[in-house]
Amino acid sequence: MALSTFQAFSRDFVGTVNYDANDVAKSTVEFTAKATSIDTGVGGRDNHLRSADFFEVAKFPDVTFKSTKVQKRARAGW
C-alpha cells in the first residue's frame, strides 16, 4: 500500500465563522461539503474517494467539520 498527498476541493459547500474579537476562544467554525462534489482533478481518484473505500457518499452525503477549540496564535513574519 502506498500513501500519497494530493489537493482536493469541494464545489458545493457552506461554512460559518463566528469570530469573537473580545475572546477568540469563544469563536467557532463550522463547514459542510457535499461529498459528491469533492474534486482532486483526477476523475478516477475522485470516484474512488466517493466509494465505500473512503467517503461512501451514497450513505454519508455530507462531510462536516465543527471546531472544538479556537485559539489565538502569534502571527508569523512574512
N, C-alpha and C positions, 0 to 999 in steps of 0.2 A: 504494500500500500504506500503510495506516495502522497505527500501533502504539498499544496501549493498555495500561494497568496494571489488573490485577484481582487479587483474592484468591482462593485456592483451598486446599482441604484434602483430605486423604485419610481415608477412613473405614476403611481396612484397612492397618495399618502396624505395624511393630515397630522398636524402636530400643534402642541400648545406649550409655550414657555411662560410661566408665571414668575416674574422676577420681582423680588422684594429688595429694593435698594437699601432699606434700613437694616435688614437682617437677611443676608444672602442664604443662610441656612434654611429659611422659610420658603425659598424658591422651589419650584417644581418644573419638571419637564415630562411631557407625555408625547408619544409618537406612535402612530398606527399606519402600517403599509399593507396594501393588498398583496398577498404572497404571489399571486399570479402575475403581478407587474414587475417582479424582480428581473433586472436586466444586467447581464455581465458583458453583453456584446457578442456572445457566442451562443447561438441557438441551441446546440446540443447540450451544452453545460446548463443553460437556463432550464431546459426541460428536465434534466436530471435533478437540478435543485428543487424543482416543483414536485418531484416524485416522492413516494413514500420513503426513499432513502434519506431525504433531507426534510423539507418543509411539509410534505404531504398536503398540498394545497386543497385537495378535494375535501379533506377532513378538517383542516385548520386554515381557513382562508385569510386570516389576518396575522401579521407579525406585529407585536406590541411591545413597546418599551415604556416603562414608568420609572422615573428616578426614585431612588430610596434615600438619596442624600445629595445635597448640593453644597459645595464649599468654595470659598474664595481662595484663589491661588495667586501668588505673586506673578506678575506679567514678565515673560521672558523678553530680553532685549532683542532688537531687530538686528 
